[in-house]
Amino acid sequence: MKDFIKRLPDQDRRDFLAYSAKAFLGVGLMPAAIRSSAFGESAGVATPTAKNVIYLYMAGGMSHLDTFDPKTDRSVRGPVNSIRAGGTGIRISEYLPGLAGRTEKLAIIRSLSSTQGAHEEGRYFMHSSYTKRGTIKHPGMGSWLVKLDGAHNPNLPGVVHIGSANPGGGNGFFEQKFAPLVIGNPEAGLQNSKIRKGFTKKEFEDSVMLTSAFDAEFHRKYDQKKTRAYTDMYDDAIKLMNSRDLAAFELEKESKGLRDAYGSNAFGQGCLLARRLVEHDVRFVEVTLGGWDTHTNNFERVQENARILDTAMSALLDDLKRRGMLEETMVVLATEFGRTPVINDNDGRDHSPTAFSCVLAGGGVQGGQVIGETDGQGKMVEDRKVEVPDFNATIAYALGMPLEKTSYSPSGRPFRVADRGLPVLQVFG
């Protein structure tokens, strides 16, 4: 840990020590001026600010210019106007009226920057903090969380992805038991999770026992890692089928009014399912909304996607708050990169990894603030650049994950949860 502190500039080192004292002792031991903005790192907060994560991923590269970092230059902003949130004075796109009314809950980071400008590589980097390589697969944040801190419900997977599985979001070189469960259609629930029609419970149990007997001899002869992983996965599936927690996947148990509030679409219902899963102690739930790759017809497409996002995320924040869950659940809004300030001949925006926006809420996050700044074009970061590993380190820090702990791949190579990323402590106030 001393090595991490030494890596920090003097001001950031003071900020880190102030925040650590506050986290451990519950008081601020240094003046507010010293506790201002901060990057810092430790073995994890003594008392984590968050227990779970709902990670909303905007696949394709969400335009920061048309959502959370609007500009005044008409040649950059096109036809999109901004609106000022009454309570905080923060300006965001008119496409997000619901979130504009909830900026007191949001920490908007406008200074994200990535080294990866292609979709697959960008998604991989955003999810894992490492660049994509052909020789190894790195674990995603959810798998790191369950590996380092454990699952909270033995009957449910610790990580669930809703909508699709993104590159870099899997278990990587970790064991299969840390892999996410992928739910393609949230309204369809968990497929093949109930006893087949025509089978009694007794017949099902007899079938399981017979299968186990056949498998036991095979495993005695071939005690291989992948064979054991399959058996563990099979056993977990049987356990889930017999668990009351299976009800977590049943959206029909929610009222029509609440389901409508989230939006009658896969992403909205996915966000509702995410809340139900976190309520049943699933640690990390990712919900994906695609369609953000707006090389053509940017403004119409962003407006439609933003409407879906705005409705669902607003409902999610309200629902979590109403149930007393927002304080322990970090809500993350992320994407792989931003879009160019130049509007191309197809009325679209192209990839721009040098500057983009992400948002955090709940789980100890101090809302009502904007962190970082881009230039007048939204092309480059001008103040407080946040690299992708820094962003992931911030999430890990809130969860109390040991940032300096080293895990080793099968080939013996050392890796850490957010590589060498430094958490942005200003997020927490």
N, C-alpha and C positions, 0 to 999 in steps of 0.2 A: 504493500500500500504506500510506503514511503516513496517508492519510485514513481508512483502515479502523481503524488503531490508535487514532487520535484519537477515533473513535466509541465506543471501549470505556470503561467506568468504570475508575477507577484500579486497583482490585483485579484486574479482569479483564485490564487491560493488563499488569500484572505477571505474571499467570498465563500470558498469551499469550507474553510474552518468555521466560519460564522454559521453556515447552514448546518454543518455537522453538529455543532454545539446546540443549535436550536432543535435538531432532530433528536439528539440523545437526551437533552435536559429539559426540553419543552420551553426554553426561553431563548431570547436573542441576547448574546453576550457582547455583541459589538454594535456600534451605531448603525442606523438605517442606511447611511451613506455607503458604508462598507458592504452592506448586504444587498446592494443594488442588483445588477445583472450578473449572472455567473455561469461559468462552465466549471464543472468539478467532477470528481470521481472518487469512489470509495468502494468498500466491499459490499455496499448496499446500505440503504437507510436502516437504522436500528429497528424502527417500527415502520414497515413499508406503508406508503400512502395509498396503495392500491392492492387489491387482492386478485382481481380478474381484469381481462382486457376484452373489449369488443372493438375489432379492427375493421374499419370500413375502407375497402380498397377500391380506388377508382382506376380501373384497368384501361390503359390506352394513353395515358398522359393527360390529366385534367388541366385545362387552361386556367392558370392562376390569374391571368389578366381579366377573365370574364367571370371570376368567382370571388376569390379572397384578396386579390391585389389589383383593384381597378386603377386605371390611370386617367389623367385628365386630357392628355393629348388625343384629339379626335382620330388622328391617323392610326393610333394604337388601339384605342378602345372600340372603334367601329360604332355600331348602333347601341352599344350597351351603356346604360347609365348606372351610377352608383347610388346607394342609399345610406344615410347616416343613422346608426342605431341611437335611439334616444338616450338610453342610460349611459352608454360608454363613449359615444361619439365616433366609434369605429365605422369606417366606410367599407362596405362590401357590395357586390353586384346586386342589382335589382332583381336578378334571377333567383336570389336566395332570401326572400322576405321573412320566412320563418326563422332562419338562423340569425338574420339581422336583429330580430326581436329577442334573441337569446345569446347575444354576444357577451353578456355578463358571465356566461358559463364557459366561454371559449378562450383558449390561448392560441392565437393565430401566428404561426411562424412563417414569415414571408421570405426568409433568407435561406431556404433549403438549396443545396447544390449537389449535383451528382456528376460522376465521371462517366456515366453510361447513357448513351443517347439512342440505343435501340431497345425495342420493347422487351424481348426476353431477357437480355442482359440487365436492363434497367429494373425489371421486376425482381430478378434474382438478387441483385445488389440491395434493393430496398428491403427485401424480406430477410436477407441473411447477413448483410454488412460486408460480404465478400464478393469479389468479382467471379464471374462464372468461369470454370475451368473444366477441361475434359477429363481430368484425372481424379476429381473428387466432387462429391456433393455435400454442400454445407447445410447444417440444420437451420430451420427458420426460427423466428422468435418464440412461437408457441412451443415448439419442441424443446428449445433451450429452457423455457420456463418450467415445463413439467420434469425435465431431466434434473435441473438444479434444485427445484423447490417442491416437486411432487404434485400429484393429482390430489384434489380435495374430495372427490367422490369415486370410490373404488368400482362403482357400477357403470360409470360413464367414461368415455375417452377424455383425456385432459385437453385435447385440441380438436376443434371442429371447424371445417371450412365449408361455407355455404355458397353455392353458385358455381364455383370452379376451384381447382387447385392451382395456385400460382407458382411459377418457377421460383425455387429458393425457399418455399414455404413449408417444405416437407421435413421429414426427420433426418435427412442427409445421412451422415455416417453414424448417427445414433441408432439404437436398436429399434425394431419395428414397433414395439409397444409405445414409442414416443411419436409415431406417425399420426397425422390428423385424420379424422374420419371426415370424408367428403360427402356432403348432402347436395345433390344436384338440384332438386326441386323442393324448396322448404314446405310447400303445401302438401306434397306427397308424403312427407314424414320420412321415417327410416324404413327403407324397403327391406322386405324379407325378414322382418323382425318378430313376426308372430308365427305360431305353430300352424303348419300347413292345414288347410281345410280338409276335414275327413280324418285327421289324426287326433286322438285323445292325448291328454297330457301324459298319461301312463305310457302310451305307445311311443311318444316322443322321447321320454326319459329312457325307455328301453333301447331305443335306437341310438341315443347318445352313448349309453353304456357299451353297446356292442361296437360302435365305432371306436371308442376309447380303448377297448380290449385289443382290437386289430392294430391300432396305432401304437400301443405300448410296445409290442414286439418289434415293430419297425424302428421305433426310437432307440431301443436297446442296441440294435445293430448299427444304426446310422444316427449317432448323436451329434448332428451338425447344427450350426447356429441357425440357419434358415429353417430347418425342420422344427427346431424348438420355437422359433418365432411364429411359425404357422400354427403350432399347437396352442401357444399362448393367445394368439388372436382368436382362434376357434373357441377357446375356453372363455375369453372375455365376451364373445358374442352370445354364448349360452347364458352367461351370467346376466347380461343385459336383457335378454329375452325374458328372464324370470324376475326382473327387477321392476319395482314401482316407478323407478326413474324413467322408464320407457315413455311415460306420459309426457315427459318434457318435450318430445317431438310432435305432440298432437296439438296443432294450432286451433283445431276446432273447439278446444276447451275455452278459448278466449271469446269474449263478446264480439258481436258483429261491429259494434261501434268502435271498439279498440282496433280491430283488424282494419277497418276502413281508415282510421286515423293514420295508420302506418303507410297506407297506400295499397291499392289493389294491383300489385305487381310483384314480381319475384324478389326484387331487392327489398321492398317494404316489408313483405312477409318474412324475408330472411332476417331483417333486423328484429322483428318480433320474436322469431325463433331464437335468435341470439340472446335476447333478454330472458327467455324461458330457460335456455341452457345455462346461462350464468346463474340464474336463480336456483338451479340444481347443481351448482358448484363446478361447472365446467370452467377451466381456468382461462382459456384463450379461444375466442370465437371470431373467425374472419368471415365477412360478408362482402362479396365482390359485385360491383356494378360496372359493366363493360360499356363500350361505345364512346369512349372519350378520345379516340384517335381521329381528330377532326381536321384532316388534311383538306377536306371539302365541306362546304356548307357549315362552317364552324358555328355560327351564331344560332342558327335554328337547332342544331343538334345539341349544343351546350345548353340552350334554354330548356329543351325537353329533358335532358339528363339531370340538369340542376333542379328541375321541378320534382323529379323522383327523389333525388338526394335530400332536398330541402324538407319535403314532407316526411320522409322516413326518419331522418336524423333528428328533426325537431320532435317528432313523436317519441323517439327513443329516449332522448334527454328528459322529456317530461315524464315519461313512464318510469324511468329509473329513479328520478327525483321523487316522484309520488310514492314509490315503494321503499324509499330509504336505501336504494342501492347505488346511487350515483357517487356517493362518497367513497365507496370501495371498488367502483368499477371505472377504469380508465377507458374512455371512448377515443379512438384514434381515427383520424381521416387522413389517408395517405394516397400517393400516386407515384409513378416511377419518374416522371419529369414534367416540366411545364410545356408551354407552347410559345412560338415566336411572336414578337410584337408586330412583325411584318405580316400583313394579310395577303395571302397569295392570290393568284389569278382565279382560283376556284373558290374564292371567298372562305378559304380555310387558313388554319395556322399549322405550321410544321413543328417538329420536335425541338425542344430547347431545354437541355439538362442543366444549364448554368445557373438557373434561378427558377424556383417554383415555391408553392405554398403547401403546408400541411397544417392540420389542426388537432389540438388535444383538448379534452374536457373530462371532468370528473376525476376520481381517484387521486385527490390531492392537488389537482391543477388549479392554479389561481386564474380565474377567468377574467374577461374584460381587458385583455392586454394583447398588444401586437408586438412580436419579437422580430427584430431584423427589418431590413429595408432593401428594396431593389432600386435601381436607377429609374429615371423618368420613363424609360422604355420598357422596364420590366425584364430586361435582358440579362443584366449582371447584378450580383449582390453588392451593395454599397456599405452595409453595416451588419456586423455580427453574422458572418457566414456560418451556417450549420450544415456540416457534411452528413451524408446518410448514416454513417456509423454513430455520429453524435446524436442524431434523432433516435436511433434504436437504443443507444445507451441511456437516453432520457426515460424511455419506456421501461427498460430493465431496472434502472435506478428506483423508479417509483414502486416496482414490484419487489424491491429488496434483493435483487439478484446480485451475486458476487461478480462484479465486472472484471476483476483481475484473476478470477479462477480459470485455470487452464484445463481444457479437455483435449484428449488426444484422438486423432483419427486412427483407423486400423493400421495405417502405415507409420504411425508414431509422430505425426505432425501436430504441433500445438495450435489450438484455436481458443478464442474467447467469445463470449456472447455477442459483443458488439465490436469485435476486433480491438482497435485502439481508440474507439470513440469516447468522447467526454460528454457527460450529461449536461443539458442546459438547465441549470438550477433556477434561472429566472422563471421558468415555467411554474415553479411551486411557490413563488412569492418571496 
